[in-house]
Amino acid sequence: MKTKSILRILAYVAVISSLAIASTGCKKEEPKVEKAAEQAAPQAAQGPTTAANAALPEDGFKAEITVNNPPTTIKAKAEVTVEVKVKNTSNALWPAKGQVDGKFQTRLSYHWLDKNGNIVINDGTRADLPSDLAQGKDVTLSAKVTAPEKPGNYVLEFDMMQELVSWFGPKGSPTAKVNVTVN
């Protein structure tokens, strides 16, 4: 008899709890998720690393890019390899791999601009970091670059980017620009 009474009381408590949660719109858990994300960003900004499964903090998009022996002439549609030194001048670790789908992966890429600075090719081939790149560290990458189809005078602009987040240049990081004649 006591067992049935206890079961009825537990069932009653469960129903009342369900009604209480439903009346709040089931939003009780959402602030916890937002707070966790808010806490992760400042924590990442304070320390020298950023989790590989998150976007870089705003001050994480800082790089120094140097092109070693830049090409001055490339044949139209030709692919060349350009050695580019990249230094992490931010306060965050740049993740080499990011998430399984590539999101948040930090990579080197390029744009082709015409002589007036207009974008001709926005999204060049990516060069992967060999491993996560810590604050103050540098690495030289072999960037495979494909020249535009039409001959002319162009600017080859190298920039770092975090996949599905942002290019570094628009966030204030200097890019590396090279004048190239495509023939």
MOGI-V505487 format. One line per field, one symbol per residue. burial: # if it has 9 or more other ideal C-beta (glycine too) atoms within 8 Angstrom, else .. Layout:
BEGIN
burial->???
END
This chain:
BEGIN
burial->....................#..................###.##....#.#.#.##.#####.#.##.##..#.#...#.###############.##....###########.....#...##.#.#..####..####.###.##...#.##########...###.#.#.########.
END
